[in-house]
Amino acid sequence: MLIYKIFRASEWDALRVGGETRGSTKDLADGFIHFSTAEQAPETAAKHFAGGEGLVLAAVDCDRVAEDLKWEPSRGGALFPHLYRPLHIDEIAWHEPLQLRDGMHAFPERMR
């Protein structure tokens, strides 16, 4: 199963240069990296990245990070994947720009 992380351009650039990330300022404050499932990602984008441009969507295979991944309740009691360690660039299965279309983020077909 794949889980997804939305990066701002500066966060993505830092990951590419440094090879790993502890996530956004929100992730750092919470002590873990927030991920979403395919079903949760559009709501995450709407809630936390509304109108945001220059975003990158990254997919991570749960098996690659399973030892440090916890599924914890968040919005509406739904379980969200949280990574309790840095994410390494080589753990990303694929990534692509998350484009805005008609004011909404358009998620890739391969997520469905």
Z-matrix of the N, CA and C atoms (Angstrom, degrees):
N
C 1 1.438
C 2 1.528 1 109.56
N 3 1.320 2 115.64 1 139.22
C 4 1.458 3 120.76 2 177.20
C 5 1.530 4 110.18 3 -97.94
N 6 1.322 5 114.85 4 144.00
C 7 1.456 6 122.22 5 171.15
C 8 1.523 7 106.49 6 -120.02
N 9 1.349 8 116.12 7 162.71
C 10 1.456 9 120.04 8 -168.90
C 11 1.519 10 112.12 9 -130.01
N 12 1.338 11 113.66 10 143.15
C 13 1.465 12 122.34 11 175.97
C 14 1.518 13 107.40 12 -126.64
N 15 1.332 14 116.24 13 131.97
C 16 1.451 15 121.62 14 175.31
C 17 1.525 16 107.51 15 -99.63
N 18 1.326 17 114.94 16 124.85
C 19 1.460 18 121.36 17 -179.98
C 20 1.527 19 110.56 18 -111.11
N 21 1.313 20 116.54 19 140.60
C 22 1.457 21 121.17 20 166.17
C 23 1.536 22 106.52 21 -73.93
N 24 1.314 23 116.99 22 157.76
C 25 1.470 24 121.13 23 -176.12
C 26 1.530 25 111.77 24 -54.35
N 27 1.319 26 117.04 25 -44.38
C 28 1.471 27 119.98 26 -178.37
C 29 1.528 28 111.61 27 -65.38
N 30 1.326 29 117.22 28 -36.13
C 31 1.468 30 121.33 29 178.01
C 32 1.524 31 110.45 30 -67.95
N 33 1.340 32 115.73 31 -42.06
C 34 1.469 33 120.51 32 178.62
C 35 1.520 34 110.17 33 -63.74
N 36 1.326 35 117.00 34 -44.43
C 37 1.464 36 120.85 35 179.36
C 38 1.527 37 110.99 36 -60.47
N 39 1.332 38 116.93 37 -42.18
C 40 1.460 39 120.77 38 179.07
C 41 1.526 40 111.10 39 -63.79
N 42 1.323 41 117.63 40 -38.85
C 43 1.468 42 121.66 41 177.39
C 44 1.524 43 110.19 42 -64.44
N 45 1.320 44 116.76 43 -44.82
C 46 1.467 45 120.14 44 -179.79
C 47 1.520 46 111.27 45 -61.92
N 48 1.317 47 117.53 46 -40.49
C 49 1.462 48 121.62 47 -178.59
C 50 1.531 49 111.15 48 -74.66
N 51 1.324 50 116.42 49 -45.61
C 52 1.467 51 120.62 50 -174.91
C 53 1.513 52 115.48 51 -86.39
N 54 1.342 53 117.56 52 -18.42
C 55 1.461 54 120.86 53 178.58
C 56 1.518 55 114.52 54 84.39
N 57 1.332 56 116.90 55 -10.09
C 58 1.456 57 120.81 56 177.05
C 59 1.523 58 108.87 57 -156.61
N 60 1.329 59 114.78 58 163.80
C 61 1.458 60 120.33 59 179.24
C 62 1.519 61 110.50 60 -146.46
N 63 1.306 62 114.94 61 151.06
C 64 1.464 63 122.11 62 170.30
C 65 1.522 64 109.45 63 -101.20
N 66 1.350 65 115.89 64 4.91
C 67 1.445 66 121.50 65 174.17
C 68 1.515 67 114.00 66 98.01
N 69 1.315 68 114.22 67 -164.13
C 70 1.460 69 123.27 68 -177.67
C 71 1.527 70 110.53 69 -76.38
N 72 1.330 71 116.40 70 176.46
C 73 1.463 72 119.63 71 175.75
C 74 1.534 73 110.73 72 -61.48
N 75 1.334 74 117.05 73 -35.02
C 76 1.481 75 121.45 74 176.01
C 77 1.535 76 110.01 75 -63.70
N 78 1.338 77 116.44 76 -44.78
C 79 1.468 78 120.39 77 178.12
C 80 1.529 79 110.65 78 -60.50
N 81 1.324 80 116.17 79 -45.34
C 82 1.466 81 120.45 80 179.90
C 83 1.531 82 110.76 81 -60.57
N 84 1.319 83 116.63 82 -42.50
C 85 1.465 84 120.67 83 179.71
C 86 1.522 85 111.97 84 -65.26
N 87 1.331 86 116.66 85 -36.31
C 88 1.464 87 121.06 86 -177.94
C 89 1.528 88 113.12 87 -84.10
N 90 1.326 89 117.72 88 -17.85
C 91 1.459 90 121.25 89 177.68
C 92 1.515 91 114.44 90 86.71
N 93 1.316 92 117.65 91 14.18
C 94 1.466 93 122.10 92 176.90
C 95 1.519 94 108.50 93 -158.99
N 96 1.332 95 116.02 94 163.39
C 97 1.462 96 121.79 95 178.18
C 98 1.524 97 108.27 96 -93.23
N 99 1.321 98 115.57 97 123.81
C 100 1.460 99 122.34 98 178.93
C 101 1.524 100 110.55 99 -77.63
N 102 1.315 101 116.58 100 130.62
C 103 1.458 102 123.68 101 172.67
C 104 1.518 103 108.07 102 -124.54
N 105 1.321 104 115.64 103 168.22
C 106 1.465 105 122.28 104 175.76
C 107 1.516 106 108.63 105 -134.72
N 108 1.318 107 115.93 106 155.30
C 109 1.463 108 120.41 107 169.64
C 110 1.530 109 107.87 108 -79.11
N 111 1.309 110 116.50 109 173.12
C 112 1.470 111 120.80 110 177.54
C 113 1.526 112 110.53 111 -58.54
N 114 1.311 113 116.56 112 -38.18
C 115 1.463 114 120.96 113 -179.00
C 116 1.529 115 111.91 114 -71.80
N 117 1.324 116 117.51 115 -32.14
C 118 1.459 117 122.24 116 -176.98
C 119 1.526 118 113.52 117 -85.28
N 120 1.322 119 117.57 118 -24.52
C 121 1.466 120 121.83 119 -172.10
C 122 1.528 121 114.19 120 -57.82
N 123 1.352 122 120.29 121 -43.46
C 124 1.468 123 118.01 122 179.21
C 125 1.535 124 113.27 123 -60.58
N 126 1.317 125 117.75 124 -40.07
C 127 1.467 126 120.14 125 178.47
C 128 1.528 127 110.41 126 -68.19
N 129 1.326 128 116.71 127 -37.93
C 130 1.467 129 120.62 128 176.39
C 131 1.524 130 109.81 129 -60.23
N 132 1.320 131 116.75 130 -45.25
C 133 1.465 132 120.58 131 179.18
C 134 1.521 133 110.93 132 -61.66
N 135 1.326 134 116.96 133 -44.64
C 136 1.459 135 120.94 134 -178.66
C 137 1.527 136 111.59 135 -65.38
N 138 1.315 137 116.42 136 -38.04
C 139 1.467 138 120.48 137 -175.80
C 140 1.524 139 112.64 138 -78.43
N 141 1.328 140 117.33 139 -42.52
C 142 1.467 141 121.04 140 -171.25
C 143 1.531 142 114.47 141 -107.58
N 144 1.326 143 117.51 142 -14.57
C 145 1.467 144 120.22 143 -174.99
C 146 1.533 145 112.15 144 -132.46
N 147 1.318 146 118.21 145 23.14
C 148 1.467 147 122.28 146 -175.37
C 149 1.523 148 111.26 147 -51.65
N 150 1.331 149 115.45 148 125.28
C 151 1.455 150 121.73 149 178.81
C 152 1.512 151 114.66 150 72.95
N 153 1.318 152 116.93 151 1.05
C 154 1.463 153 121.18 152 -177.16
C 155 1.510 154 112.91 153 -70.36
N 156 1.317 155 115.37 154 133.99
C 157 1.461 156 121.14 155 176.65
C 158 1.513 157 109.38 156 -111.94
N 159 1.321 158 116.18 157 163.82
C 160 1.456 159 121.09 158 179.32
C 161 1.511 160 113.31 159 73.71
N 162 1.338 161 116.87 160 22.31
C 163 1.467 162 120.93 161 -179.74
C 164 1.521 163 110.90 162 -85.48
N 165 1.321 164 115.45 163 153.92
C 166 1.462 165 122.27 164 176.06
C 167 1.523 166 107.69 165 -124.54
N 168 1.327 167 115.45 166 131.14
C 169 1.459 168 122.04 167 175.27
C 170 1.521 169 107.94 168 -99.04
N 171 1.334 170 116.64 169 125.19
C 172 1.459 171 121.85 170 179.60
C 173 1.520 172 109.56 171 -118.70
N 174 1.323 173 115.47 172 136.20
C 175 1.461 174 122.67 173 178.27
C 176 1.521 175 109.51 174 -105.55
N 177 1.332 176 115.71 175 136.07
C 178 1.460 177 121.96 176 179.60
C 179 1.523 178 108.27 177 -128.92
N 180 1.319 179 116.67 178 132.64
C 181 1.458 180 121.45 179 176.52
C 182 1.528 181 108.65 180 -75.13
N 183 1.315 182 116.53 181 125.24
C 184 1.475 183 121.48 182 -179.43
C 185 1.528 184 112.21 183 -53.63
N 186 1.318 185 117.01 184 -36.02
C 187 1.461 186 120.18 185 -177.91
C 188 1.531 187 112.26 186 -62.10
N 189 1.332 188 116.78 187 -29.52
C 190 1.476 189 120.48 188 -178.07
C 191 1.529 190 111.73 189 -72.01
N 192 1.336 191 117.17 190 -23.97
C 193 1.466 192 120.87 191 -174.65
C 194 1.533 193 112.61 192 -124.48
N 195 1.325 194 116.61 193 10.81
C 196 1.472 195 122.64 194 -170.31
C 197 1.523 196 113.77 195 -53.50
N 198 1.313 197 117.66 196 -38.47
C 199 1.462 198 120.63 197 -175.48
C 200 1.533 199 112.18 198 -61.50
N 201 1.326 200 116.91 199 -30.13
C 202 1.463 201 121.01 200 -176.00
C 203 1.531 202 112.96 201 -114.82
N 204 1.329 203 116.82 202 14.84
C 205 1.456 204 122.17 203 -178.72
C 206 1.526 205 109.63 204 -102.97
N 207 1.328 206 115.59 205 131.66
C 208 1.467 207 120.83 206 176.10
C 209 1.517 208 108.48 207 -123.71
N 210 1.326 209 115.92 208 140.71
C 211 1.464 210 122.35 209 175.98
C 212 1.515 211 106.86 210 -99.47
N 213 1.339 212 115.33 211 114.58
C 214 1.460 213 120.02 212 -173.19
C 215 1.530 214 110.60 213 -129.20
N 216 1.337 215 116.48 214 149.24
C 217 1.467 216 119.78 215 -179.21
C 218 1.527 217 111.69 216 -67.32
N 219 1.322 218 114.26 217 141.60
C 220 1.461 219 121.80 218 176.62
C 221 1.519 220 107.94 219 -143.54
N 222 1.331 221 118.16 220 -129.29
C 223 1.465 222 122.35 221 -176.82
C 224 1.520 223 112.03 222 -45.72
N 225 1.320 224 116.56 223 120.38
C 226 1.456 225 121.13 224 175.70
C 227 1.515 226 114.64 225 61.76
N 228 1.324 227 117.49 226 18.12
C 229 1.458 228 121.27 227 -179.67
C 230 1.519 229 114.26 228 83.09
N 231 1.340 230 117.61 229 -0.86
C 232 1.473 231 120.56 230 178.63
C 233 1.525 232 109.58 231 -66.63
N 234 1.327 233 116.14 232 145.88
C 235 1.457 234 121.14 233 178.13
C 236 1.523 235 109.55 234 -82.62
N 237 1.329 236 115.15 235 127.94
C 238 1.464 237 122.39 236 178.66
C 239 1.519 238 108.88 237 -117.23
N 240 1.338 239 117.45 238 145.43
C 241 1.463 240 120.57 239 177.29
C 242 1.532 241 111.00 240 -80.15
N 243 1.331 242 115.31 241 130.93
C 244 1.462 243 122.69 242 179.21
C 245 1.524 244 108.30 243 -127.11
N 246 1.320 245 116.31 244 128.83
C 247 1.464 246 121.72 245 -179.54
C 248 1.524 247 109.36 246 -99.96
N 249 1.330 248 115.65 247 123.02
C 250 1.461 249 122.34 248 -176.47
C 251 1.526 250 112.15 249 -100.19
N 252 1.288 251 115.38 250 50.16
C 253 1.463 252 123.40 251 173.62
C 254 1.524 253 107.31 252 -174.05
N 255 1.334 254 117.43 253 170.66
C 256 1.463 255 118.23 254 177.67
C 257 1.536 256 111.57 255 -63.91
N 258 1.305 257 114.64 256 150.27
C 259 1.462 258 121.86 257 173.77
C 260 1.523 259 107.37 258 -95.73
N 261 1.328 260 115.95 259 131.19
C 262 1.465 261 121.77 260 -179.76
C 263 1.527 262 109.21 261 -97.93
N 264 1.310 263 115.69 262 142.73
C 265 1.463 264 120.36 263 -175.66
C 266 1.527 265 112.03 264 -58.28
N 267 1.321 266 117.64 265 -32.84
C 268 1.465 267 119.50 266 -178.92
C 269 1.531 268 112.89 267 -75.10
N 270 1.325 269 117.74 268 -3.52
C 271 1.463 270 121.57 269 175.24
C 272 1.527 271 112.15 270 -90.02
N 273 1.311 272 116.50 271 -4.48
C 274 1.461 273 120.76 272 179.57
C 275 1.524 274 109.07 273 -85.10
N 276 1.327 275 115.61 274 121.11
C 277 1.471 276 121.56 275 -178.14
C 278 1.524 277 111.19 276 -73.22
N 279 1.327 278 116.40 277 -41.28
C 280 1.461 279 121.91 278 176.20
C 281 1.522 280 108.78 279 -162.44
N 282 1.304 281 114.74 280 161.90
C 283 1.467 282 120.59 281 176.79
C 284 1.519 283 108.51 282 -149.19
N 285 1.331 284 115.63 283 156.04
C 286 1.456 285 120.88 284 174.31
C 287 1.524 286 109.32 285 -161.97
N 288 1.320 287 116.02 286 159.41
C 289 1.469 288 119.09 287 178.54
C 290 1.530 289 110.42 288 -61.08
N 291 1.311 290 115.34 289 144.65
C 292 1.462 291 121.62 290 176.37
C 293 1.527 292 106.54 291 -104.35
N 294 1.316 293 115.09 292 99.04
C 295 1.460 294 122.52 293 -172.76
C 296 1.521 295 112.10 294 -82.94
N 297 1.335 296 114.87 295 152.12
C 298 1.460 297 122.07 296 172.46
C 299 1.524 298 108.76 297 -92.47
N 300 1.329 299 116.59 298 132.82
C 301 1.461 300 122.54 299 173.29
C 302 1.514 301 107.42 300 -133.73
N 303 1.315 302 115.57 301 120.10
C 304 1.471 303 121.19 302 -178.61
C 305 1.530 304 111.77 303 53.57
N 306 1.340 305 115.62 304 38.80
C 307 1.455 306 120.76 305 177.01
C 308 1.516 307 116.30 306 81.49
N 309 1.331 308 117.15 307 -2.12
C 310 1.475 309 121.60 308 179.98
C 311 1.532 310 108.61 309 -118.96
N 312 1.316 311 116.59 310 150.47
C 313 1.456 312 119.68 311 176.79
C 314 1.526 313 109.67 312 -76.47
N 315 1.317 314 114.99 313 133.38
C 316 1.466 315 121.91 314 -178.58
C 317 1.525 316 108.73 315 -99.18
N 318 1.318 317 115.47 316 111.17
C 319 1.461 318 120.76 317 -178.78
C 320 1.526 319 110.26 318 -84.44
N 321 1.334 320 116.74 319 146.37
C 322 1.469 321 120.56 320 -176.31
C 323 1.527 322 113.10 321 -66.79
N 324 1.303 323 114.77 322 150.69
C 325 1.478 324 121.83 323 178.51
C 326 1.519 325 112.33 324 -57.66
N 327 1.321 326 117.69 325 -34.71
C 328 1.469 327 119.99 326 -175.57
C 329 1.523 328 113.33 327 -65.99
N 330 1.332 329 117.80 328 -8.67
C 331 1.470 330 120.35 329 176.20
C 332 1.522 331 111.32 330 -80.22
N 333 1.313 332 117.79 331 -16.03
C 334 1.466 333 120.52 332 -174.15
C 335 1.496 334 112.75 333 -92.34
